[in-house]
C-alpha cells in the first residue's frame, strides 16, 4: 500500500494499486444497495475521486453514513476502473477513518453556490471551494513559470529589502514603518524626531524592488526580484490591493527593444504553462467564470504583439469616434478603457506601447532625444489593459539628476543610485509585472481580491 494524491488516483495508471488517500469530503451519497459514494478532494487537482464505501465496513453506520461536506478522512483501498461516465477510476474502500467531522449545522461551505463577496469573509475556508482551489493552483503555476523562465534565461534571483527609505515611484503612497510611540512621539521643534526611531530616519514598506535590482544588474548582468510590495493608496476598486507581489527583472546592456522582446516572451511563457499545466482548472474558469479565458490565453501565445508608440495610440483613440469616459489627449496617461479598446477592438491582440510623455512617467526612465518623451513601455492585454510596465533606465548622470529635481526629489537621498551612473554606467532596462493582476488575467476572475490568499485593502486586514 502506498500513499498517493487524489490527482494520482484519478489516472488510469493507478488501476489495481492498493493505496492510501487523505482528503476532505465534498459530498456523500447513499445507495439503496447498502453502500455510499464519497467524493474526495485533497487540493492536488480540480476534480474529485469517487470512493465506494461498502455497508459491511465496521464503522459504516456509526461514522461513514454521518459524513458531511468538510469532514476529513483517511481511505485505504484499491483503485479500480470506473464503470461510470466522466471518471476513469474510483477507489473501493477497505477502511475509512475519520480525522475530523464538520458539523453541517455550522459549516458554512455547504453544497451551494456562494458569492465571492461572502467568501472573502471566509478566507480561511474559501480555498476548499472549487473556484479558490483552482485560483491557488493557477497562482502556483504562474509563480513556477516566473522562476523557470528567468532561471532558464540565465538570470539571478535577488532579494531587495522590504523596508526602505527610498520612494521608487515618487508618488508618496507608502506605509511608514516606525517603533515610535505614536501617542507621544519625540519631537524636534514642531516635527517628529525620527533620529530616535529604530532606523534613525523615516522608513517605509517598499513599493518596488527596482532600484535595488538595478544595483545587482549593474554588477551581475541579468537579475530579477520577486516578492511582496505595498501601496498605501486609498482605493477600493477591483484592480487595487495594498499588499501585492511583483516580479521585476533588470538587465544590463539591454535597450528598449530588448526589453520588449523579453517581456513578450515572458508573458507568452506564463500563458502557455497555464494552458498546459492547469488544463482542468482553466477549463473550469472558461466554463464558469469567463468564457473567453482559454481563447484569450491562446491569443497571447499564438500572436505577435503589436508595437505602437504612445503618440500613434493617441491618434488612433482620437480618431475612433468612441465616447470614452476619460478624454484622450497627448500628455494624458491612458486609462484602462483606452488600453482595452486598443487590444480588444483595434488590434484584437496584445499591444506594447512605448515612448510616453516624460511628464507622466517616473524620473528613472531614459529621456529620448526629442526631450518630450521617455523610453517607457507598457504591455497591454485584453480584459485587463496594462499588465507589464517598464522602461530603459536613464544611465546619464546629468540628465537623471535633472529629472529628479524636476519631480521634486532630492538627489542627495539617492546618492547610491546616482553612483551607478558615476562608476561604469551602462545602458540597462527592466520591467515590472504584478502577480495578482496576471493571475486575474489568466483566470478571468473579475476582482483582484479573489486571486490573492488574504487581500489587504483599505479598512480590512483580516486573517
C-alpha positions in Angstrom: 0.0 0.0 0.0 1.3 3.5 -0.9 0.1 7.0 0.0 -0.9 8.8 -3.2 -2.8 12.0 -4.1 -6.3 12.3 -5.5 -4.7 13.6 -8.7 -2.7 10.3 -9.0 -5.7 8.2 -8.0 -7.7 9.6 -10.9 -5.2 8.4 -13.5 -5.8 5.1 -15.3 -2.2 4.1 -14.4 -3.3 3.8 -10.8 -5.8 1.0 -11.5 -5.0 -2.1 -9.5 -2.9 -0.4 -6.9 -3.5 -0.6 -3.1 -3.4 2.9 -1.9 -4.0 5.3 1.0 -5.8 8.6 0.3 -6.2 11.6 2.6 -8.5 14.5 2.0 -11.8 16.3 2.6 -15.3 15.0 1.7 -17.1 17.1 -0.8 -20.3 15.1 -0.9 -21.7 11.8 0.3 -24.4 9.9 -1.5 -26.0 6.8 0.0 -27.2 3.9 -2.2 -30.2 1.7 -1.6 -27.9 -1.2 -2.3 -26.1 -0.8 1.1 -23.1 1.3 0.2 -22.1 5.0 -0.1 -20.3 7.1 -2.6 -17.9 9.7 -1.2 -16.5 12.5 -3.4 -13.0 13.1 -2.0 -10.7 16.0 -2.8 -7.2 16.9 -1.4 -6.4 20.0 -3.3 -4.0 18.3 -5.7 -6.3 18.8 -8.7 -9.7 20.3 -9.6 -11.6 17.0 -9.8 -12.6 14.6 -7.0 -12.1 10.9 -6.8 -15.1 8.7 -6.0 -14.7 6.4 -3.0 -17.1 3.5 -2.8 -17.7 2.6 0.9 -19.4 -0.8 1.4 -22.0 -1.1 4.1 -20.0 -4.1 5.5 -17.3 -1.7 6.8 -17.2 -1.8 10.6 -17.9 1.9 11.0 -20.3 2.3 8.2 -23.5 3.0 10.2 -21.7 4.8 13.1 -19.5 7.1 11.1 -19.4 6.8 7.3 -23.2 7.5 6.9 -22.9 10.6 9.0 -20.1 12.2 7.0 -20.9 15.6 5.5 -19.1 18.2 3.4 -15.8 19.4 5.0 -15.1 16.2 7.0 -11.5 14.9 6.7 -10.9 11.2 6.2 -8.2 8.6 5.5 -9.2 6.0 2.9 -7.4 2.7 2.4 -8.5 0.7 -0.6 -8.0 -0.4 -4.2 -8.1 1.8 -7.3 -10.4 0.3 -9.9 -11.6 1.3 -13.4 -14.9 3.1 -13.0 -18.0 2.0 -14.9 -19.4 5.5 -14.6 -19.1 8.1 -17.3 -16.9 11.1 -16.7 -14.4 9.4 -14.4 -11.6 7.0 -15.2 -11.2 5.5 -11.8 -12.8 5.0 -8.4 -11.5 3.7 -5.1 -13.1 0.8 -3.3 -12.5 1.4 0.3 -11.3 -1.3 2.7 -11.3 1.2 5.5 -12.4 4.8 6.1 -11.0 6.5 9.1 -12.3 9.9 10.3 -9.8 12.6 11.2 -12.3 15.4 11.9 -16.0 16.0 11.4 -17.6 19.2 10.1 -21.0 20.0 11.7 -23.4 20.6 8.8 -25.3 23.0 11.0 -22.4 25.4 11.4 -20.0 24.6 8.5 -20.5 27.4 6.1 -19.4 25.8 2.8 -22.4 23.6 2.1 -23.2 22.3 -1.4 -24.5 25.5 -2.9 -23.0 28.5 -4.7 -21.7 31.3 -2.6 -20.9 34.8 -3.7 -17.3 35.8 -3.9 -18.1 38.7 -1.6 -19.3 36.3 1.1 -16.3 34.0 0.6 -14.0 36.9 1.2 -15.3 36.9 4.8 -14.2 33.2 5.0 -10.7 33.5 3.7 -9.7 30.6 6.0 -12.2 28.3 4.3 -12.6 29.5 0.7 -9.5 27.6 -0.6 -11.7 24.5 -0.2 -14.2 25.7 -2.8 -13.8 24.8 -6.5 -13.1 28.3 -7.6 -10.5 29.2 -5.0 -8.7 25.9 -5.1 -8.4 26.4 -8.9 -7.1 30.0 -8.3 -4.5 28.7 -5.9 -3.2 26.1 -8.3 -3.0 28.6 -11.2 -1.3 31.1 -9.0 1.3 28.5 -8.1 1.7 27.6 -11.8 2.3 31.3 -12.6 4.9 31.6 -9.9 6.7 28.5 -11.1 6.7 29.8 -14.6 8.2 33.1 -13.5 11.1 31.3 -11.8 11.5 28.8 -14.6 11.6 31.4 -17.3 14.2 33.6 -15.7 16.4 30.8 -14.4 16.5 29.2 -17.9 17.4 32.7 -19.3 20.4 32.9 -17.0 19.0 35.4 -14.6 20.0 35.5 -10.9 17.2 35.8 -8.2 18.0 38.6 -5.8 16.1 39.8 -2.7 15.6 43.5 -2.3 14.7 45.0 1.1 11.1 45.3 2.2 11.9 48.2 4.5 13.3 51.2 2.6 14.0 54.9 2.9 13.5 55.4 -0.9 10.3 56.1 -2.8 10.9 54.4 -6.2 7.7 55.7 -7.8 7.9 59.2 -6.3 4.2 59.2 -5.6 4.5 59.2 -1.8 1.8 56.5 -1.3 3.9 54.4 1.2 3.3 52.8 4.5 5.5 54.2 7.2 7.5 51.8 9.4 8.2 53.0 13.0 8.7 51.9 16.6 7.9 55.3 18.0 5.1 55.7 20.4 2.5 57.4 18.2 0.7 58.8 21.2 3.8 60.6 22.4 6.4 60.8 19.6 9.7 62.5 20.3 9.8 66.0 18.8 12.5 68.3 17.5 10.7 71.6 17.4 7.4 71.2 15.5 8.4 68.0 13.7 8.8 64.3 14.8 12.4 63.5 15.7 13.0 60.4 13.6 16.6 60.2 14.8 15.1 58.5 17.8 13.3 55.9 15.6 14.5 52.4 15.1 16.4 53.2 11.9 17.2 56.8 12.8 15.3 58.2 9.8 11.8 57.8 8.2 11.4 54.4 6.7 8.6 52.7 4.7 7.4 49.5 3.2 8.7 49.2 -0.3 6.6 49.9 -3.4 9.2 48.3 -5.7 12.5 46.5 -5.6 13.6 48.0 -8.9 16.2 50.5 -7.7 17.9 47.8 -5.6 17.7 45.4 -8.6 19.5 47.9 -10.7 22.4 47.7 -8.3 22.8 44.0 -8.9 22.1 44.2 -12.7 25.0 46.7 -12.9 27.3 44.1 -11.4 25.9 40.7 -12.4 24.2 41.4 -15.7 20.7 39.9 -15.5 18.7 39.7 -12.3 15.1 39.5 -11.1 13.3 40.2 -7.9 10.0 38.5 -6.9 8.4 39.5 -3.6 5.8 41.5 -1.8 5.3 45.2 -2.3 3.0 47.7 -0.7 1.0 50.8 -1.8 -0.9 53.0 0.6 -3.4 54.0 -2.0 -6.9 54.6 -0.6 -8.6 52.7 -3.4 -11.4 50.2 -3.2 -11.6 49.2 -6.9 -11.5 45.7 -8.2 -7.9 46.4 -9.5 -6.1 47.6 -6.4 -4.5 46.0 -3.3 -2.5 47.5 -0.5 -0.2 44.4 -0.5 0.7 42.6 -3.7 3.5 40.6 -5.3 5.8 41.9 -8.0 8.4 40.3 -10.3 10.9 42.8 -11.6 13.7 41.8 -13.9 16.6 44.2 -14.6 19.1 43.7 -17.4 22.4 45.4 -18.1 23.2 46.2 -21.7 19.5 45.9 -22.7 17.9 48.7 -24.6 14.1 49.3 -25.0 13.7 46.8 -27.9 15.5 44.1 -25.9 13.2 44.9 -23.0 10.1 44.5 -25.3 11.4 41.2 -26.7 11.9 39.8 -23.2 8.5 40.9 -21.9 6.7 39.4 -24.8 8.5 36.0 -24.4 7.9 36.1 -20.7 4.1 36.7 -20.9 3.8 34.0 -23.6 5.6 31.5 -21.3 3.2 32.2 -18.4 0.1 31.8 -20.6 1.5 28.6 -22.3 2.3 27.0 -19.0 -1.1 27.8 -17.5 -2.8 26.2 -20.5 -0.6 23.1 -20.4 -0.1 22.5 -16.7 -3.6 23.7 -15.4 -5.8 22.4 -18.2 -8.6 21.2 -15.9 -8.6 24.4 -13.8 -8.5 26.5 -16.9 -11.5 24.6 -18.4 -13.4 25.4 -15.2 -12.6 29.1 -15.5 -13.7 29.1 -19.1 -17.0 27.4 -18.3 -17.9 29.1 -15.1 -16.0 32.5 -14.8 -15.2 33.9 -18.2 -16.0 32.1 -21.5 -13.1 33.9 -23.2 -10.4 32.7 -20.8 -9.0 29.9 -23.0 -9.2 31.9 -26.2 -7.5 34.9 -24.6 -4.6 32.9 -23.4 -4.3 31.1 -26.7 -4.3 34.5 -28.4 -1.4 35.7 -26.3 0.6 32.5 -27.0 0.0 32.5 -30.8 0.0 36.2 -31.7 2.8 38.6 -32.4 2.4 41.6 -30.1 1.7 44.9 -31.8 4.3 47.6 -31.1 2.9 51.1 -31.2 4.2 54.5 -30.0 2.1 56.4 -27.4 1.7 59.2 -30.0 0.3 56.7 -32.6 -2.0 55.2 -29.9 -3.4 58.7 -29.1 -4.1 59.3 -32.8 -6.0 56.0 -33.1 -8.1 56.7 -30.0 -8.9 60.2 -31.0 -10.0 59.1 -34.5 -12.0 56.1 -33.2 -15.2 58.1 -32.6 -15.6 56.4 -29.2 -17.2 58.4 -26.3 -14.6 57.5 -23.7 -15.3 58.3 -20.0 -11.8 59.8 -19.8 -10.8 62.2 -22.6 -7.9 61.3 -24.8 -5.2 64.0 -25.3 -1.5 63.9 -25.9 0.2 64.2 -22.5 -2.6 62.4 -20.5 -2.0 59.0 -19.1 -4.1 56.3 -20.9 -6.8 54.7 -18.8 -7.9 51.0 -18.8 -10.8 51.8 -21.2 -8.3 53.2 -23.7 -5.9 50.3 -23.3 -8.7 47.7 -23.7 -10.0 49.4 -26.8 -6.6 49.1 -28.4 -6.3 45.4 -27.5 -9.9 44.3 -27.9 -11.3 46.4 -30.7 -8.4 47.9 -32.8 -5.8 45.1 -32.9 -7.5 42.1 -31.1 -4.2 41.0 -29.6 -1.6 42.3 -27.1 -0.1 45.7 -27.7 3.2 47.2 -26.5 3.1 50.9 -26.2 6.3 52.9 -26.0 7.8 56.4 -25.9 5.4 58.0 -23.4 5.5 61.7 -22.4 8.2 62.4 -19.9 5.9 64.4 -17.6 3.7 61.4 -16.8 6.5 58.9 -16.2 9.0 58.2 -13.4 12.3 60.0 -13.1 14.4 56.9 -13.8 13.2 56.4 -17.4 15.6 57.4 -20.2 14.8 60.7 -21.9 14.5 60.5 -25.7 16.3 62.9 -27.9 13.1 64.9 -28.5 13.2 66.0 -24.9 9.4 65.3 -24.6 9.2 61.5 -24.3 11.0 58.7 -22.4 11.8 55.2 -23.4 8.9 53.7 -21.4 6.9 50.7 -22.4 3.6 49.2 -21.3 2.4 45.7 -22.4 -1.4 45.8 -22.8 -3.6 42.7 -22.9 -7.4 42.2 -23.5 -9.7 42.3 -20.5 -7.1 43.9 -18.2 -5.2 46.6 -20.0 -1.7 47.2 -18.7 -0.1 44.0 -17.3 3.6 45.0 -17.6 5.2 48.4 -17.2 8.9 49.0 -17.8 11.5 51.2 -19.5 15.0 51.7 -20.5 16.6 53.3 -17.4 18.3 56.7 -17.6 22.1 55.9 -17.4 23.3 59.5 -17.9 24.2 61.2 -14.6 23.4 64.8 -15.5 20.0 64.0 -17.1 19.0 61.7 -14.2 19.9 64.3 -11.7 17.9 67.0 -13.5 14.9 64.7 -13.8 14.9 64.0 -10.1 14.9 67.7 -9.4 12.1 68.3 -11.9 10.0 65.8 -9.9 10.8 67.3 -6.6 13.1 64.6 -5.4 16.3 65.3 -3.5 19.3 63.7 -5.4 21.3 63.5 -2.2 18.8 60.9 -0.9 19.5 58.8 -3.9 23.3 59.2 -3.8 23.9 55.4 -4.1 21.6 55.2 -7.2 23.5 58.1 -8.8 26.8 56.3 -8.1 25.7 53.6 -10.5 26.0 56.3 -13.2 29.3 57.6 -11.9 31.1 54.4 -11.9 30.9 52.3 -15.1 27.4 53.3 -16.2 25.8 51.1 -18.9 22.5 51.0 -20.9 20.1 48.9 -18.9 16.4 48.2 -18.8 13.7 46.4 -16.8 10.1 46.0 -16.2 7.6 45.0 -13.5 4.7 42.5 -13.6 2.1 42.3 -10.8 1.4 38.7 -9.9 -2.2 39.3 -8.9 -3.1 41.2 -12.0 -1.5 38.4 -14.0 -3.5 35.7 -12.2 -6.6 37.8 -12.7 -5.9 38.0 -16.4 -5.2 34.2 -16.7 -8.2 33.1 -14.8 -10.7 35.7 -15.8 -11.6 36.5 -12.2 -13.2 39.9 -12.0 -11.9 41.1 -8.7 -8.2 41.2 -7.7 -9.1 40.4 -4.1 -10.1 36.9 -5.2 -6.7 36.0 -6.6 -4.6 36.6 -3.5 -5.0 34.4 -0.4 -5.5 37.2 2.1 -6.4 40.5 0.5 -5.2 43.7 2.2 -7.4 46.7 1.2 -8.4 49.9 2.9 -10.2 49.2 6.2 -9.5 45.4 6.0 -6.6 43.4 7.3 -8.5 40.3 8.4 -6.9 36.9 8.7 
